[in-house]
Amino acid sequence: MTSKSKIKMRMSVVKPYRFLQHRTTSEIGNPWLMEKFLYARFHPEMVLLPNPSTEVGTSPRQTAGFLVACLCRHGRQATYSSTSPRKRSASVRGKMDNRNLSVLMITPEAAPFARSGGLGDVAGALPAALQSLGLQTSVILPYYRCIRKSGIEAPVVARGLSIPLGSGTLEALVRKTVTPDGVEVYFLEREDLYDRPNLYNSAAGDYYDNLERFCFFCHGALKAAVELDLHPDVIHCHDWQASPAAPLLAGPYRNNPGLNKSRCVFTIHNIGYQGTFPADRFPVTGLSKKTFFHIEGLEYWGGVNLMKGGILYSDIVTTVSPSYALEIQTPQFGMGLEGVLQRRSDSLTGILNGVDYRTWNPAVDPLIPANYSDSDIDGKIECKRRLMASIGLESSLSRPVIGIVSRLDRQKGLDLVAEAAGSLIRLDTALVILGTGDREIQHRLERTAVELPGRMSFTVGFDDELAHRIIAGSDILLVPSLYEPCGLTQIYAMKYGTVPVVRAVGGLEDTIMDVADFPGRGNGFKFKQHNPLSLVNAVRRAVEVFEQPGKWRKIVAAGMALDFSWNKSAEQYLALYREIT
């Protein structure tokens, strides 16, 4: 077969995969794809994918990725067929084989120690799930003020660690604690860099020395790994703050005896935050300018882009949902890095985030007024009653309560909510919002709440207990994101019997099945266009079904029955680790 005909064949096969992702069953013409699609729908216990080495698509990984994205979108866990080179899943190999595999997570935050968003949840839960599979898992993050003030017991295990920063060196301490799951957590302590009120910024904006803070952290994490004899097989870096570790491993630390066998995985949690800085500050990284500051390296439009370095110099790049892995390779969602990601497409994959059901489970949640489960949901009515009373909403159980727990910014679609709030209330709903962020959006929501007393409640800030109570007490959770790498609140909501209304992007696309496309099996409502009218129309559809209790209960039950626990995602990460070690 000529190269030209191979390319033609590849394109002809890829098109149906792309077509499949955006069509219902009635629109799919390819019989083979129809068979796989229907199998995914009606046989959730196992979905067989074609051999990833088959010569279709732009790469074996991407070809399989198209199908995985489609199947995950419909709530299915994809597993490779027996013809795959990965003949046995990581779990089948057993824990005994995994004990010699060690992973070091380098992350700027990890729950419960320090958290500002979804990254902290992931970096807190994934190591425990990997540990349960038999891996030796450790985590390192900065020793922030919030950790020091928490009173956690973390004795010093390394003193006087000499760490490069630009042309000089500074000393740091390393502290250690162990989680109940057996995960070793290390903290890099340097008071002038990390003992601050917040993790990354103040009310005035990002900390002016974030480049210094996180380059020092990455150097320190690698130095600590050597000093403490961790000998990690895999170094897993999370987001731009940890991305310098990838080029550091490829450069200054390449021949270090404690790291020269380590492989690097880089996870993009949100490509909207890339760690960009002026070119004259490149020496802070400690990297050779000749070797690393060029168009094929960290140089980006004349400046420094740390995330670009993480993408280019890691062995594997992951992101937090299959659809987002595809989206960020396009100009619409790639935020200027789509070309770099297309270049690494062979090594790019999307793994849907899991959730920790020990924390988010209405059956045992200590933060909600009444516990309940999918077999006995009466407690949810009490949660709704108590929520409305506590935040000043008119007491009407027959009126659907729309809940939003979110950062206030355009990415999360809160500008649309601010514009559409009045229209949502006119659907005979109540609206409760908890969040902090953009001051303009905050002021608009505050004004609207004053104009709609008893029908809208807006709380500025973040309150973990109130977040749990809103998700438990609401009927609908609204997530109208401009883009959404994964999203966790819609997954929490489904477990709590709260029906998501979401924009069909990223992980929202992968986790929500619209009731219109999947009658009897749908778990929420989706809209495609990012504008107030589309948002309101999606909520209107939800309200119309809410007024039909029988149909609504089926949607609630479909969501509560889904399992997004970390075990499934951890097995996929383990398979990737095995692939590169």
N, C-alpha and C positions, 0 to 999 in steps of 0.2 A: 504494500500500500504506500503510495507517495505521501510526502509530508503534507502536501496541499489537501489530499483527500482525507488524511487523518484529521486535519484541522476542521474540514467541513463536517466530518462525522462528529467530532467533539461538539461543535456548535449545535448541530441538529439534536444532540442528546441533551445538552445543557438547557436548551430552550424549554423543553417540557418540564424540567425540574423547576425552573424559574416560574413557568406558567402555573405549575401545581401550587406553588406557595400562595398564590393570590386568587385562587378559584375555588368554587364549591364543587362537589362531586358531579353535579349535573353539567358542569362546563368542561370536565376533563375528557378529552377524546382518546388519549393514548391508553389502550387496554391494559398494558403492563403497569403503568402508573396508577390506573384505576384500581387494579388488584391490590397494589401496595397501600394505596390510600384507604381502601375499604378495610384491609387487614388491620391497619393502624387504628381505624375507628372502632372495630368490633372485636379485636383481640388485643386488649391492653396488656395482657401478661407477657407478650413477646412480639417484637417487631423485627423481622429479618431484613437486613440491608444487603445490597449487593457487595461483592468483594471490593474493598476500597482500592485495590490495585488495578481494577478494570480500567482500561484506557478510555475514560469518558470524562467530560468536564475539563477544566483548566488544570486540575491536579487530582490525584487520588483523594487527598484529604478534602478538597473543596467539593468534589463530586458527592462524596458521602455526606459532606456538610450540608449540601442543599436538601438532601432527604432528611437528615437529622433535624434541620431547622423546621421543615414541614411537620414532621412527626411530633417534635417537642411542642410545636405551636398548638397541637391538638391534644396536649396533655399526656403524651405517650413517652415512655422511656425506651430509647432506641438501643438495641444491642446488635453487635455484628454477627453475621451468620458463621457457620462452622468453616466456610471456605475462606474466611478472612485470615490474613497472616497473624492476627491476634486471635489464636485459636482458642484461648481460654480467657475468660474475664479475670480481672485482678482478684476478685473475691474467690473464684474457683481455685486459683493457685494456693490460696490459704495464707493465713497469717505467718506461718513459719518462714515462707519465702520472703516476706516483707520485712522481717525484723532487721535485716542487714541494710535496708534502704533508709537513709537518714535525710530529712528535709529541714532546711532552715528557712523560715519565712522572714523576710525583711519587709516591714510594713510601718507606715507612719502612725497607725492607730490599730487598736484591737480591743474589742469589748471583752470583759467589763472594765478594763484598765483605763482606756482613753478612747473616746468615740465621738465622731462628729456626724456620721451618716452610715450608709450601707457598707462602705469599705470596712469600718470597724466591726460591724456585725459579721462580715465574711471572714475577716482575719481572726476573729475570736472563735468562730464555730468550725471552720474548715480544719484547723489543726487537730481539734478533738476528734473529728470524724476520721481523719487520716490515722490518728493514733489508735482508734478502735479497729482499724484494718491491720494493725501490727507494725506500722512505720514508727521510726524514731523521729518525732516531730518536735521542733523547737521554734520559738518566735523571738524576734528582737525588735524593740521599738524604743523611741526616746523616753527618758525619765521626766515626763512633764510634771508640772506643778500639781495637776489634778491627781496624779498617781501618788506623789509624795504626800499630799493631804489626805488621801484615802486611808492611810494608816496600814496599807498592805505590808506584810512582812516580806522584805526582799533584801537579804544581807548582801554585802559586797563580796563578789567572787573574783574580781580583778581590779587592781589599783595601778595608777600611774601608767595607763595605756597611752602610748604616744601615737597620736593620730595626725596625719597630714591635713593641712588646710591651706590651699594655695601653695605659696613658697615656704610656709612655716609649718610648725607643728604645735598642737595643744594636747594637754593631757585630759583623760576622762576616766571615770569609774564604770564598772559594769556590775549591776545587781541582778539577782536571780530569785524567782519564785517558781512554784510548781502548781499547776491548776489541779482541781479534783480529778480531772481526766488524765492526769499524768503528763501533760504538756509542759515542757520547760520553757519559761518565759524570761528573757533577759531584757534589762533596761540599760540603755546607754545614758550615763549621767554627766551632764556638763551644765552647771547652773546658769551661766550667762546666756546659753543658747536655748534652753528648754524650760526653765523655771519662769513661765509667763502665764498670764490669765487664760489664754486660749491656745489652741494648737497651731494655727496657721496665720491668724490675722487678728486685728482689733477693729473697733468701729471705724477707724480711719482707713482701713484697707489691709492688704497683705503686709506681713512683717517685712521690713526693708531688707533683712538679711536672710531670707528664706533659702537663697542659693547656698550661703555658707552653712546654714543650719542642717540642710539635708545632704549636701555633699559630705560634710563632716560625719553625719549619721551613717552614710553608706560606707565611707572609709572605716568608721568605727565598728560597724557591723561585721565587715570582713576581717578586720584586725582581731575582733573578739572571737570570731569563729576559729581563728588560728591559735590565739592565746589559750582558749578553753578546750582545744583539741576536739572540736566538734566534727571535723572532717565530713561535711555534708556532701552527699551524692548529688543533691539538687538544692539550689538556692532559688527560692521562689520570691520574686520582687513584686510589690503591689503599688501601682500608680506612679505618677511622676516623681514623687518624693523619694521613692526607692529605686527609680530607674537608673541613676548613675552607677549602681552596682554592676549592671550588665557590661558597659564599656570598661569599667575598672577591672572586672574579671578577664576581659579580653586584652587588657593592656598591662597596667602596673602589677596586677596580682596574678598574671597568667602563669608564671613559673613558681609561685609560692607552693611549697610542698603540702601545705594544709588545704590548698584550694585548687591545685592544678588538675584534679580529676572531677571537680564540681561542674555540673551542668546548670544552665540558667533558664528559668521560666519567668516570663514577664506578663503580668495580668493588667489589662486596661479596665479599670472600673468606670471611668468617665473620661472620654477623649476630649471633653470640653475644657479640661484642666491639664495643661501640657508642661508647665514649668518652663516658661520662656523668659530669657534674660538678655541684656545687651552683650554684644560680642566682646567688649573690653573686660567682661567679668569671667570669661572662659577659664583663665588660669586658676580660679577658685576650685575648679573641678579636680585639679591634680592630674589631668590627662595631658598627653602630648598634643600640642596644637597642630603640629604637622601631621600626626597620625589620625587625629579624631575630629579636628575642626575643618570640615570641608563638606561639600554637598552630599557626599555618600556617608557622612557621619552626623555629628550633632549640629552642624551649621544649618540654619533655617532662616531664609530671607535676611541674611546678614547678621542674625542673632544666634543665640544658643537655645536649643530645644531639647530638654532633658528626656522627655517622653520619646522623641524620635530616636535617641540613643538606646533607650530600653528596647524599642521595637527592632532596631537593626542589629544589635549585638547579643541578643538572647538566642537561645537554641529553639525555644518554642514561645509563641505569643498566644495568649488566650484573652478572651473577654467573657463577659458574664451572662451572655445568652446567645443562642445560635443566630437569631435574626440580627442582633446587634453586630455580630461578626461580619455579616454580609453588608449591613447598612454602612458601616464605617469605611468600607471600600468604595463608597460613592461620594461625589462632591457634596451632596445634600447633608450627609451626616459625618463625613470624614474630618471636618474642621481643618482642612489644609493638609492632613496627613494621609489622605486616601491613596495617593500614589505610592507612598512608602509602604502602606499596608497591602496594596496590590502586589508589590514586589515581594512581600513576605507571605503571600497567600497560601503557599504550600505548607507553611508552618503556623498558620493562624487557625484557631478553632474557637468555638463558643460553647461554654459549659454553663448551663443555667444555675444560678445561685440556689442554694437550699435555704431552709429556715430551721431554727432551733425550736422544736415543739415543746421543749422543756420550759421555754420562756413564753411562747405564743401558743397557748392551748386553753380554750375556754373551760375545759373540764377541770383544770387545776390552777388556773390563773388567780393568784391572790390579790390582784389589783382591781378586779371587777366585783360589782356588788353581789352577783349570783353566778355560780358556775353552771355550765350546761354542756351538752354534747350533741352529736348528730342523732343519737337515739332518744334524747330527752332535751328538747330545745326550749322548754318553758322558761328557763332562767334568762333567756335573751330578752323576753318581754320585760322582766324586772330591770334588766340593765338599761333598756330604753327608757323606762319610766324614771329611773333614778338619774339618768343622764340629763333628760329634759328638765327635771326639777332643779338639778344642781347648777345648770348654766342659764336658767331663766327662759327656756323655751316654753311656749304654750303647750299645755298637757293635752295631747291628742294622739293616742296610739294608732289611730287609723290614718294619720298623715305620715308619709315616709320621711325619715330623717336622712339627709345627705351628710356624710362625714368627709372631712378632708384633714389629713395629718401630713404636713409637707413643709419643705423649705419654700419660702415665698420668693420665687423668681420665675423668669420667662421659661427656663428649661422645664420646670415643673408645670407650666401652663397656668400659673396663678394669675397672670395678667388677663387670661380669658375668663377666669372665675370672677375677677373683680369687675369685668365688663358685663358678665352674664348673670350676676347674682340676683338682680331684680327679676329677670325672666325666669330663673329657677324657682324663686319663691312663688311666682304667679302660677306655677304648675301645682300649687297647693302642696308644697313641701316645706320642710324646715331645714336650715343649713347651719352646720357647726364646723368651724375651722380652727385648727391649732397650727401655728407655725411662726417662723421668724425669718427675716431676710431683707429683701428689697424694701426700702422705706417708702417709695412711691406706691407700690402695691399695698403695703401695710396701711398707709393713710387712706387709700381708696376703700379698702375693706372695712376699716374703722368707721368711715363715714357711712357706708352702706348699712353696717350693723346698727348704727344709731337711728337710721331712717326706718329700720325694720325691726323694732323691738318685739320680742316674743317669737319671732320667726327666724332670726339669724343671730348666732353667737360667734364672736371672734376673740380668741385668746392669743396674745402675742407671747412668743417664747417657746420653750420646749419643756413639757412636763410628761415624764414617762408614764405616770399613773393615769393622767388624763388621756394620753394617747391610747392606752389600753381600753379605757372606758368608752372613748369615742368609737373605736373599732368594734367593740362589743355591743354598744347601744345604738349604733346607726343601722339603718336598713340598706343603705347604698353607700359605697365608697367611691369617690370621684377622683380619678387620676388622669388629668387631661394633658399629659406631658408633650412638649415640643419634640423631645427625644428622651428615651428611657433605656439605658443600658440593660437593666434587668427589672428593677422595681421589686420591693419586698412588701410594701403595704397591701398591695392587691392580693398577695399570697397569704399574708396574715388574715386579711378580711375574709377570705373564703373559709378558712378554718373556723372563724367566728360567726359564720352564717350571714355575713354581710356581702351583698352582691356588688361586684366591681362594675363601674362604668369607666372605660379607659379609651385612650387614643391608641390606635393599632400601630404601635411602633415598638421595636426592640423586644425586651422581655415581656412587655404587656401583650404584644402580639403572640408570643410563644406560650403564655400561660392562660389566656382567656379565650374561650370558645363562645362566639356570639350565639345567642339563643335563636336568632333568625336562620343561621346556617346549620345549627345542630339542634333541631327541635327535640325536646325530651332529654337532651344531654348537655345543652349549653350551660355555662356557669357564669355568664355575664353579658355585657353589652359593649360594643366597640364603635368608634367613629374614626374616619380617616382624615378628614380635612381639619387643619388646625385653625379653627375660627369659632367664635361664640355660637353661631347658629348651629353648626354641627354638634357642638357640645350639648346645647339645649335640646336638640332633637333626639340625641341618644338618651338623655335623661328622661325625656318625655316617653320614649319607648319603655324605659324601665318602670316609670310611674304607672303606665297603662297596664303592665303585667302585674305590678304590685297590687293593683285593685282586683286581681283575680287570684285569691289566696292559694288555690290548688296548684296553679302553674308556678306561682312564686315559690312555694315550698319545694317543688322539684328542682328549681334553679339553686336554691339554698342547699339542698341535699347534695346536688352534683358537685358544688364547690367544697363542701365540708368533707366529702369522700376522697378528695384528691390528696396525694402524698408528695410533698415537696421537701422531705427530710434530707439532711445533708449526706446520708449514706450513699445515695445514688450518685450525687455529684462527686463525692470523694472517690468513688470507684473510677469515674472518668478521669479525674486528675491523676490517680494512681497509674492508670493505663498510659497516660502521657509521660509520667516520670519513667516508667519502664521502657518506653519507646526510646528515650534519649540516654539512658544509663546502661 
